[in-house]
Amino acid sequence: MSEEIQKIATCPIHQINPMHPEVLKSPWLMNERLRKEAPVFQDPNSGIFFVSRYEDVVEMAKDYETFSSRMLSSSRPLYSSEDEELLAIMREGYENVPTMLTEDPPLQLRYRKFVNSAFSPKSLNALEPFIEAVSNELIDNFIERGSCEFLDEFGIPLPIRVISSQLGAPEEDIPLFRKWTEAFVGNLSGQLDREGLLNAARDVIEFQKYFVERMDERREKPEEDILSKIVNASIDGEKPLENSESLSMLSQILVAGNETTAASMTEGIWLLTKNPEQYELIKKDPSPEIISNFVEEVLRYSSPSSNMFRRATKDVEMHGIKIPKDSILFARFASANQDGEKFPDPYKFDITRENLKDQVAFGKGVHHCLGAALSRREMNIGFRVIFERLENFRLSEGAPPPEFSANALLHGLTGLQIDFDKKA
Ligand code: HEM
């Protein structure tokens, strides 16, 4: 256990530094203390208010009038820079405008309408054979080895392959999607040095140029994909979206969809290696119901979209703490999912929990994840195919112990080297 984490066990609560990289990697002890002693805690360094209990997080997510998702209009922008080189790179591209995740109703709902049909049960049913085929193909690549780097060889490629097919990109462009996702996630991490920020900015501009070209193609010749829906949809006779709006939506779909699903699937496999008795339950009965319960508990336990920003639209008070208008808050979905008041014995990985459906890994209220149903299909089908073909997962001997990355918004393993047996 690192020194910073050990300190948390005993230090006065105000000395906790929630943005310390070690704490971002291992937030559990801090979350436990904050839920008990400071359910609304203002980080003295960033000024952000951390809201950590299940009931409060759900309340906040539902009350979008008081807790706005519109950060960019704040009088205190989240990320600003005076670095001329960085600004020069950014000026080459489109402005980052608020859309779904970063906008409030009614505009937020308007943006969602453009893409909702791509995530309808009918569209997802049509995608199922593709998800299954990609899952099998990925396993074909490593099954004879008896080992794999799961994040790299399954967790990341599965959702990227699915979403890139939906964005109409050819397979040879998939490495670009991966690079761009990493750039967006790096920006969100708050942990990039100057070189990292410059590179991420260049990658974002490359992403914008690529998609502006693809969007022009879809205007000329629409196809059956999300991109065509975004550029050609005109709801209720409204004018079509500007390029900057479409790019904002595309970047959200890319980041929100790839890293999160990859993180949950990878942690799911790790959890099987650590909880053999739970794995036995699946082996005994790998039915769709049991796999679905496993997926929900993996989502609760991993909660990769761990914290999301909100801005107070007026002065509010919670648990006796005054939160002035325009303050930034974190709705802490991961901490909510570990709240023992809601999920007894919260650190036990238990696929037989009765209230699995109450987990809030996909958020709550108007911003409830656009891709929740897609992600659930990817996880349910992906795990089913894995259980059909592989068994007895274990950490590879001599591999470094799995570790989480330091990111204020997304929580996931940096890698997972495993061995397995091929099923007869
Ligand atoms: C395990 C996988 C996933 C997790 C844990 C997750 C988590 C979340 C959460 C917590 C929110 C709510 C954010 C808030 O309240 O501010 C959200 C929203 C969103 N998610 Fe996901 N997500 C996942 C997969 C996906 C996928 C596959 C896509 C798209 C392909 C996606 C696209 C979005 C979008 C666009 C929003 C914004 C919706 C809005 O604000 O109206 N997510 N997600």
Residues whose N, C-alpha, C, O or C-beta is under 5 A from the ligand:
A	BS01	HEM	M100 L101 Q252 I253 A256 G257 T260 T261 S264 P304 S305 M308 F309 V360 A361 F362 G363 K364 V366 H367 H368 C369 L370 G371 A372 L374 S375
